[in-house]
């Protein structure tokens, strides 16, 4: 039976989803991140599908979301980038918690996420070689390109945005997978993006995938196109994600 346990890792509320018989046993670990203005409870269906593959799944509430809900800044994307930065800062806290309790089987760690969570995943790949496999679902791996798009849109709509916004979020440079694609390091990485996504451009994910084809570090990168699909994950895709992690973390 799959059980859901609520934990508080310092100031990070998480749901731990795992088969009851594996609660105190070593299993592969997957940290799965929700999207913008969502929360950990809204990715429970995905977590249950993963847990059914004998994987321990950790669903954190990102800063400014869920139990940590906070008013967002009126400056376009400022809270968005602050939230992703929080995810990046807290990843090691989650990893260490389960490592210290010897609950990670053979060091197998997966990371994935939807939308903002997918962007978090790509950023984590640049800095964490211990990640075994990852999924970027309808999230851009091109953080700087996406940031420029948001700034341009804000200007077109006459919204206030600081002239030094790029400097205020300059940490993005070091976590932009598009800047450091070699950090994929031949790890299994699955992309999915819908061609009709109105929020995060399909072209950013697809052009990145096309640009790394033939590179030795990208031999295990796969891309699934959701033809005419929008910014939504359907159950069949959730099954593909679960099967992907089962295969590469077994």
VOBA-1610 file (N, C-alpha, C; in pm, whole numbers, padded with zeros to 5 digits, always signed):
BEGIN
Unk+00084-00120+00000Unk+00000+00000+00000Unk+00087+00125+00000Unk+00055+00219-00089Unk+00131+00343-00096Unk+00084+00438+00014Unk+00178+00490+00088Unk+00149+00581+00198Unk+00207+00720+00169Unk+00145+00821+00227Unk+00191+00958+00214Unk+00225+01009+00353Unk+00350+01049+00372Unk+00396+01098+00501Unk+00434+01246+00488Unk+00388+01324+00583Unk+00423+01466+00586Unk+00548+01485+00670Unk+00643+01557+00614Unk+00767+01587+00686Unk+00795+01736+00678Unk+00876+01783+00772Unk+00923+01921+00772Unk+01075+01915+00780Unk+01143+01942+00670Unk+01289+01940+00667Unk+01337+02084+00685Unk+01369+02118+00809Unk+01393+02258+00848Unk+01269+02339+00810Unk+01280+02432+00714Unk+01160+02509+00681Unk+01095+02464+00551Unk+01130+02343+00506Unk+01075+02292+00380Unk+00970+02184+00408Unk+00843+02211+00383Unk+00740+02108+00399Unk+00746+02013+00278Unk+00747+01884+00303Unk+00750+01787+00193Unk+00649+01677+00219Unk+00608+01613+00112Unk+00534+01488+00120Unk+00628+01377+00076Unk+00635+01272+00155Unk+00712+01154+00118Unk+00611+01047+00078Unk+00621+01001-00045Unk+00526+00904-00099Unk+00602+00776-00129Unk+00561+00667-00062Unk+00638+00543-00074Unk+00551+00425-00035Unk+00580+00310-00093Unk+00513+00187-00049Unk+00541+00167+00100Unk+00437+00134+00175Unk+00451+00122+00320Unk+00562+00026+00359Unk+00579-00082+00284Unk+00681-00182+00319Unk+00823-00130+00300Unk+00838-00019+00225Unk+00972+00037+00202Unk+00999+00162+00285Unk+00911+00192+00378Unk+00927+00319+00451Unk+01064+00330+00516Unk+01114+00220+00572Unk+01243+00224+00640Unk+01350+00144+00564Unk+01325+00120+00436Unk+01419+00043+00354Unk+01479+00131+00246Unk+01591+00087+00192Unk+01654+00161+00083Unk+01574+00145-00045Unk+01549+00257-00111Unk+01484+00258-00243Unk+01550+00367-00326Unk+01535+00364-00458Unk+01573+00482-00536Unk+01491+00601-00488Unk+01547+00719-00503Unk+01482+00842-00456Unk+01455+00933-00575Unk+01334+00988-00583Unk+01302+01089-00683Unk+01248+01213-00612Unk+01310+01327-00637Unk+01259+01456-00589Unk+01184+01518-00707Unk+01056+01546-00688Unk+00974+01596-00799Unk+00914+01731-00762Unk+00936+01830-00851Unk+00900+01969-00823Unk+00774+02012-00897Unk+00686+02081-00826Unk+00562+02133-00886Unk+00591+02260-00966Unk+00486+02308-01032Unk+00499+02428-01115Unk+00462+02556-01042Unk+00468+02665-01116Unk+00438+02799-01067Unk+00293+02809-01023Unk+00270+02866-00907Unk+00139+02883-00846Unk+00066+02750-00825Unk+00142+02645-00809Unk+00088+02513-00778Unk+00137+02475-00639Unk+00131+02347-00605Unk+00183+02302-00476Unk+00208+02152-00481Unk+00267+02101-00375Unk+00309+01960-00373Unk+00191+01865-00384Unk+00076+01901-00329Unk-00041+01812-00335Unk-00089+01791-00478Unk-00064+01888-00564Unk-00114+01879-00700Unk-00028+01789-00790Unk+00080+01738-00737Unk+00159+01640-00815Unk+00155+01502-00748Unk+00056+01481-00662Unk+00045+01353-00593Unk+00013+01237-00688Unk-00063+01263-00794Unk-00093+01155-00888Unk+00035+01104-00952Unk+00121+01197-00993Unk+00251+01156-01048Unk+00332+01080-00943Unk+00331+01129-00820Unk+00407+01065-00714Unk+00360+00922-00688Unk+00230+00902-00689Unk+00177+00766-00666Unk+00219+00671-00777Unk+00221+00720-00900Unk+00264+00636-01012Unk+00412+00600-00998Unk+00491+00691-00949Unk+00633+00663-00925Unk+00651+00567-00808Unk+00577+00590-00701Unk+00589+00505-00583Unk+00548+00361-00614Unk+00457+00344-00709Unk+00415+00210-00749Unk+00530+00134-00817Unk+00635+00205-00856Unk+00754+00143-00917Unk+00862+00117-00811Unk+00823+00118-00685Unk+00915+00095-00572Unk+01020+00205-00561Unk+00974+00327-00582Unk+01057+00447-00570Unk+01004+00532-00455Unk+01094+00591-00377Unk+01054+00688-00274Unk+01049+00825-00341Unk+00936+00891-00330Unk+00916+01019-00397Unk+00902+01131-00294Unk+00976+01238-00317Unk+00971+01353-00228Unk+00914+01471-00305Unk+00806+01527-00253Unk+00740+01642-00314Unk+00756+01763-00222Unk+00844+01856-00254Unk+00859+01974-00170Unk+00762+02085-00210Unk+00721+02165-00113Unk+00656+02292-00145Unk+00767+02392-00170Unk+00766+02452-00289Unk+00866+02556-00318Unk+00837+02680-00233Unk+00938+02763-00218Unk+00917+02891-00151Unk+00804+02966-00221Unk+00722+03035-00143Unk+00611+03116-00194Unk+00493+03033-00243Unk+00492+02903-00213Unk+00388+02814-00262Unk+00339+02721-00151Unk+00217+02667-00170Unk+00165+02568-00077Unk+00161+02619+00066Unk+00221+02542+00157Unk+00225+02584+00298Unk+00311+02707+00317Unk+00386+02744+00217Unk+00476+02859+00226Unk+00425+02974+00140Unk+00295+02975+00113Unk+00237+03073+00022Unk+00268+03216+00068Unk+00294+03299-00029Unk+00331+03438-00001Unk+00287+03521-00119Unk+00256+03644-00095Unk+00219+03734-00205Unk+00336+03748-00302Unk+00303+03744-00431Unk+00409+03756-00530Unk+00438+03904-00557Unk+00562+03930-00597Unk+00602+04066-00629Unk+00529+04114-00754Unk+00502+04244-00761Unk+00440+04301-00881Unk+00540+04313-00995Unk+00668+04294-00965Unk+00771+04296-01070Unk+00764+04163-01145Unk+00737+04163-01273Unk+00721+04038-01347Unk+00838+03943-01331Unk+00809+03822-01294Unk+00901+03709-01280Unk+00997+03718-01162Unk+00994+03825-01085Unk+01090+03838-00974Unk+01068+03726-00871Unk+00943+03703-00832Unk+00914+03596-00737Unk+00937+03460-00800Unk+00913+03449-00929Unk+00935+03324-01002Unk+01081+03280-00991Unk+01173+03371-01019Unk+01315+03336-01013Unk+01360+03314-00869Unk+01305+03390-00777Unk+01335+03371-00636Unk+01293+03232-00590Unk+01179+03184-00644Unk+01129+03052-00608Unk+01219+02942-00661Unk+01262+02953-00787Unk+01353+02854-00843Unk+01485+02854-00766Unk+01534+02971-00733Unk+01659+02979-00656Unk+01644+02909-00521Unk+01527+02922-00461Unk+01501+02852-00335Unk+01504+02701-00354Unk+01442+02651-00462Unk+01447+02508-00491Unk+01591+02459-00501Unk+01673+02536-00570Unk+01814+02498-00590Unk+01888+02495-00457Unk+01862+02592-00373Unk+01930+02600-00244Unk+01889+02486-00151Unk+01765+02438-00165Unk+01712+02339-00072Unk+01728+02195-00119Unk+01772+02174-00243Unk+01785+02038-00294Unk+01880+01954-00208Unk+01995+02010-00174Unk+02094+01934-00096Unk+02042+01900+00044Unk+01958+01986+00098Unk+01896+01959+00228Unk+01812+01832+00221Unk+01734+01819+00116Unk+01650+01700+00097Unk+01737+01577+00073Unk+01833+01590-00017Unk+01923+01477-00046Unk+01995+01429+00079Unk+02049+01523+00155Unk+02126+01486+00274Unk+02040+01416+00378Unk+01915+01459+00391Unk+01825+01398+00490Unk+01812+01248+00466Unk+01794+01211+00340Unk+01775+01069+00309Unk+01907+00992+00298Unk+02012+01060+00262Unk+02144+00995+00260Unk+02188+00960+00402Unk+02172+01052+00495Unk+02215+01030+00632Unk+02137+00917+00698Unk+02017+00894+00653Unk+01936+00785+00708Unk+01951+00656+00628Unk+02043+00658+00533Unk+02076+00541+00449Unk+01950+00483+00385Unk+01871+00570+00323Unk+01747+00528+00261Unk+01751+00534+00108Unk+01869+00569+00051Unk+01881+00577-00095Unk+01954+00454-00145Unk+01887+00377-00226Unk+01945+00252-00276Unk+02048+00278-00386Unk+02168+00231-00363Unk+02277+00239-00461Unk+02302+00380-00512Unk+02270+00479-00431Unk+02294+00618-00470Unk+02210+00667-00587Unk+02101+00597-00616Unk+02017+00632-00731Unk+01922+00746-00695Unk+01945+00862-00756Unk+01865+00982-00729Unk+01810+01036-00861Unk+01679+01048-00868Unk+01616+01109-00983Unk+01558+01244-00946Unk+01552+01334-01044Unk+01492+01466-01024Unk+01403+01496-01143Unk+01287+01552-01115Unk+01197+01588-01224Unk+01104+01698-01180Unk+01026+01747-01277Unk+00930+01850-01242Unk+00852+01898-01362Unk+00740+01964-01331Unk+00654+02023-01432Unk+00680+02173-01439Unk+00691+02228-01560Unk+00694+02372-01580Unk+00809+02437-01501Unk+00780+02519-01401Unk+00885+02575-01317Unk+00969+02465-01254Unk+00905+02354-01221Unk+00978+02240-01165Unk+01071+02177-01266Unk+01032+02180-01394Unk+01121+02132-01499Unk+01240+02223-01517Unk+01219+02352-01504Unk+01330+02449-01513Unk+01424+02432-01395Unk+01367+02404-01278Unk+01449+02372-01160Unk+01536+02250-01188Unk+01478+02150-01251Unk+01550+02026-01281Unk+01670+02052-01371Unk+01649+02126-01479Unk+01759+02157-01569Unk+01871+02232-01499Unk+01833+02325-01412Unk+01932+02402-01337Unk+02011+02312-01243Unk+01943+02219-01176Unk+02012+02129-01084Unk+02114+02040-01156Unk+02084+02003-01280Unk+02177+01918-01354Unk+02313+01984-01374Unk+02315+02117-01379Unk+02443+02187-01401Unk+02536+02178-01282Unk+02481+02150-01164Unk+02562+02158-01041Unk+02568+02029-00961Unk+02488+01930-00995Unk+02477+01811-00911Unk+02503+01683-00990Unk+02629+01641-01000Unk+02661+01519-01074Unk+02606+01393-01010Unk+02561+01402-00884Unk+02507+01285-00816Unk+02368+01248-00866Unk+02304+01337-00941Unk+02173+01306-00998Unk+02191+01198-01105Unk+02114+01091-01095Unk+02127+00977-01185Unk+02049+00996-01314Unk+01926+01045-01303Unk+01838+01061-01418Unk+01741+01175-01390Unk+01688+01236-01498Unk+01605+01354-01479Unk+01500+01367-01589Unk+01391+01437-01556Unk+01287+01468-01654Unk+01253+01616-01648Unk+01251+01680-01763Unk+01213+01820-01775Unk+01083+01824-01854Unk+00973+01847-01784Unk+00840+01839-01844Unk+00784+01980-01860Unk+00764+02021-01984Unk+00714+02153-02024Unk+00783+02268-01950Unk+00916+02253-01933Unk+00996+02358-01873Unk+01114+02391-01964Unk+01148+02516-01976Unk+01258+02554-02064Unk+01393+02523-02003Unk+01485+02461-02080Unk+01623+02443-02032Unk+01706+02569-02057Unk+01646+02668-02123Unk+01716+02792-02158Unk+01668+02904-02065Unk+01727+02909-01946Unk+01679+03003-01845Unk+01696+03148-01888Unk+01811+03181-01943Unk+01834+03320-01984Unk+01743+03360-02099Unk+01722+03270-02192Unk+01634+03302-02305Unk+01491+03324-02256Unk+01448+03242-02161Unk+01314+03259-02105Unk+01304+03390-02027Unk+01409+03422-01951Unk+01410+03547-01874Unk+01401+03668-01966Unk+01472+03665-02078Unk+01467+03775-02175Unk+01328+03788-02235Unk+01264+03675-02260Unk+01129+03676-02315Unk+01032+03743-02219Unk+01045+03712-02090Unk+00956+03772-01989Unk+00981+03923-01979Unk+01108+03962-01979Unk+01140+04105-01971Unk+01085+04181-02092Unk+01098+04120-02209Unk+01048+04183-02331Unk+00896+04197-02326Unk+00828+04092-02280Unk+00682+04096-02269Unk+00637+04203-02171Unk+00708+04216-02059Unk+00674+04317-01958Unk+00685+04458-02016Unk+00791+04480-02092Unk+00811+04612-02154Unk+00701+04642-02255Unk+00663+04541-02332Unk+00558+04560-02433Unk+00424+04592-02370Unk+00404+04543-02247Unk+00277+04568-02177Unk+00289+04684-02078Unk+00398+04761-02091Unk+00421+04879-02007Unk+00418+04848-01858Unk+00472+04731-01822Unk+00483+04694-01681Unk+00621+04734-01630Unk+00625+04779-01506Unk+00754+04817-01450Unk+00844+04695-01432Unk+00965+04709-01480Unk+01066+04606-01458Unk+01199+04679-01442Unk+01280+04647-01340Unk+01406+04719-01318Unk+01498+04709-01439Unk+01565+04817-01469Unk+01657+04814-01584Unk+01774+04720-01561Unk+01802+04690-01433Unk+01911+04599-01401Unk+01859+04462-01358Unk+01741+04424-01409Unk+01680+04295-01373Unk+01775+04179-01405Unk+01844+04185-01516Unk+01935+04075-01552Unk+02048+04062-01450Unk+02092+04174-01393Unk+02196+04167-01290Unk+02139+04116-01158Unk+02016+04155-01128Unk+01952+04110-01004Unk+01930+03959-01004Unk+01922+03901-01122Unk+01905+03756-01135Unk+02025+03693-01206Unk+02142+03750-01186Unk+02262+03705-01258Unk+02304+03563-01221Unk+02254+03511-01109Unk+02286+03373-01072Unk+02238+03275-01179Unk+02140+03317-01258Unk+02087+03230-01363Unk+02198+03182-01456Unk+02297+03267-01482Unk+02404+03230-01575Unk+02471+03098-01538Unk+02494+03077-01409Unk+02565+02958-01363Unk+02477+02833-01362Unk+02346+02851-01374Unk+02253+02738-01366Unk+02177+02715-01496Unk+02215+02786-01600Unk+02147+02774-01729Unk+02204+02654-01804Unk+02123+02551-01820Unk+02169+02429-01888Unk+02213+02459-02030Unk+02156+02561-02090Unk+02196+02599-02225Unk+02340+02650-02229Unk+02388+02704-02118Unk+02528+02750-02110Unk+02624+02634-02087Unk+02575+02531-02020Unk+02662+02418-01982Unk+02598+02284-02017Unk+02566+02262-02144Unk+02499+02136-02180Unk+02585+02013-02152Unk+02717+02033-02148Unk+02806+01919-02123Unk+02787+01862-01983Unk+02724+01938-01892Unk+02701+01887-01757Unk+02593+01778-01755Unk+02524+01757-01866Unk+02433+01643-01875Unk+02512+01514-01855Unk+02636+01515-01906Unk+02733+01408-01878Unk+02679+01268-01905Unk+02609+01255-02016Unk+02556+01125-02060Unk+02457+01063-01961Unk+02393+01146-01882Unk+02289+01094-01792Unk+02155+01085-01867Unk+02071+00989-01830Unk+01938+00981-01891Unk+01856+01106-01859Unk+01805+01170-01964Unk+01728+01294-01947Unk+01611+01291-02046Unk+01490+01304-01995Unk+01371+01302-02078Unk+01305+01439-02079Unk+01280+01490-02202Unk+01204+01612-02221Unk+01064+01577-02272Unk+00966+01654-02228Unk+00834+01653-02292Unk+00786+01796-02299Unk+00735+01834-02415Unk+00681+01970-02429Unk+00573+01970-02536Unk+00465+02041-02509Unk+00356+02052-02604Unk+00379+02164-02704Unk+00342+02139-02828Unk+00365+02239-02934Unk+00276+02362-02918Unk+00164+02348-02846Unk+00071+02460-02829Unk+00079+02518-02688Unk+00192+02502-02623Unk+00210+02554-02486Unk+00206+02707-02489Unk+00109+02770-02421Unk+00098+02916-02423Unk+00186+02985-02318Unk+00247+02910-02231Unk+00322+02970-02120Unk+00473+02963-02138Unk+00523+02847-02172Unk+00667+02829-02192Unk+00686+02775-02334Unk+00758+02849-02418Unk+00764+02813-02560Unk+00823+02674-02586Unk+00752+02597-02664Unk+00800+02465-02709Unk+00935+02478-02777Unk+00953+02585-02855Unk+01074+02601-02934Unk+01200+02606-02848Unk+01189+02657-02726Unk+01308+02664-02640Unk+01357+02526-02603Unk+01267+02436-02569Unk+01306+02299-02536Unk+01356+02225-02659Unk+01279+02236-02769Unk+01313+02158-02889Unk+01444+02206-02951Unk+01467+02335-02955Unk+01591+02385-03015Unk+01712+02345-02931Unk+01695+02341-02799Unk+01803+02293-02714Unk+01834+02148-02744Unk+01729+02066-02750Unk+01748+01924-02780Unk+01817+01906-02916Unk+01772+01978-03015Unk+01832+01967-03149Unk+01979+02007-03148Unk+02013+02107-03068Unk+02150+02159-03066Unk+02251+02063-03004Unk+02203+01970-02921Unk+02297+01879-02854Unk+02302+01741-02920Unk+02226+01724-03027Unk+02226+01595-03094Unk+02365+01560-03148Unk+02405+01435-03126Unk+02535+01390-03173Unk+02649+01414-03076Unk+02622+01486-02968Unk+02726+01511-02868Unk+02738+01389-02776Unk+02859+01352-02738Unk+02876+01233-02653Unk+02808+01246-02517Unk+02794+01368-02467Unk+02731+01385-02337Unk+02578+01373-02344Unk+02523+01367-02467Unk+02378+01371-02483Unk+02321+01243-02542Unk+02395+01134-02533Unk+02350+01010-02596Unk+02225+00951-02532Unk+02197+00990-02408Unk+02079+00935-02339Unk+01970+01040-02318Unk+01972+01143-02402Unk+01869+01246-02394Unk+01759+01215-02495Unk+01634+01215-02450Unk+01520+01188-02537Unk+01420+01302-02528Unk+01347+01322-02638Unk+01249+01431-02643Unk+01117+01377-02696Unk+01010+01401-02622Unk+00876+01364-02667Unk+00799+01492-02695Unk+00747+01503-02815Unk+00667+01619-02853Unk+00520+01589-02830Unk+00453+01678-02761Unk+00308+01667-02745Unk+00242+01749-02854Unk+00205+01685-02962Unk+00149+01758-03076Unk+00016+01823-03040Unk+00011+01955-03060Unk-00106+02038-03029Unk-00141+02037-02880Unk-00050+01989-02798Unk-00074+01985-02653Unk-00039+02119-02590Unk-00114+02156-02487Unk-00089+02281-02417Unk-00004+02261-02293Unk-00029+02344-02193Unk+00051+02342-02070Unk-00021+02255-01967Unk-00027+02127-01996Unk-00103+02035-01912Unk-00045+01894-01924Unk-00039+01824-01811Unk+00012+01687-01810Unk-00105+01590-01793Unk-00116+01498-01888Unk-00223+01398-01884Unk-00168+01267-01824Unk-00258+01181-01771Unk-00214+01055-01710Unk-00122+00967-01795Unk-00143+00955-01926Unk-00050+00871-02005Unk+00094+00922-01999Unk+00112+01054-01995Unk+00246+01110-01982Unk+00303+01078-01844Unk+00219+01086-01742Unk+00264+01051-01607Unk+00317+00908-01603Unk+00251+00820-01675Unk+00295+00680-01682Unk+00432+00670-01751Unk+00452+00748-01857Unk+00581+00747-01927Unk+00693+00794-01834Unk+00663+00897-01755Unk+00762+00949-01661Unk+00796+00844-01556Unk+00694+00777-01505Unk+00717+00672-01405Unk+00798+00557-01464Unk+00767+00519-01587Unk+00842+00411-01652Unk+00987+00450-01677Unk+01007+00574-01712Unk+01143+00625-01736Unk+01228+00612-01609Unk+01175+00660-01497Unk+01252+00653-01373Unk+01269+00509-01326Unk+01168+00427-01344Unk+01181+00287-01305Unk+01297+00222-01381Unk+01304+00249-01511Unk+01408+00185-01595Unk+01548+00231-01556Unk+01563+00361-01533Unk+01698+00413-01511Unk+01743+00415-01365Unk+01649+00393-01273Unk+01687+00392-01132Unk+01683+00252-01071Unk+01648+00151-01150Unk+01636+00017-01094Unk+01771-00036-01049
//
